[in-house]
Structures are given as C-alpha cells and as structure tokens.
Amino acid sequence: MKRQRVGSSLVEDVQAEPREEVLPGLHSLPDAVRDSVVAAYQRALTPVFLYLVPLFAVGVVLALPLPEKELADT
C-alpha cells in the first residue's frame, strides 16, 4: 500500500478540475464558457469564507469564558 502525504493530496485536489457532481454538465461546455462558470463560482464563494472567518473567531472568543460543566451520568 502506497502512503501519500496529506499536503500533496490536498494540492492535487485543489488543482484538479471541478467534479461533475458539483456542477452537472460543466465538462460538456466549451472551454471559454467553462472557465467563466468556474471563475464566477470562485468569485461568489470567496467572500462567503472571508466573512465566516471573523465570525468564527468572534464565536471562539465568546465561548472561551463559558463555564465547563460535567456531563450527567444518567
């Protein structure tokens, strides 16, 4: 069994073409149209993640002072 590094696997996944189940019919489009569709998805999703990172950070900061409670036995 060949072992593969996680980092190199992630790089291959990022550089790979989008999967068919994500955008059905994408591979049947002409190259110029396909590139435009992929770029549109990229431009649309990037701000979503950029807004979620600060929200996640605020949530972590607000959760830090919460008291820890033991789980019930029953």
Beta strands, then each sheet from edge to edge (+ up, - down):
end
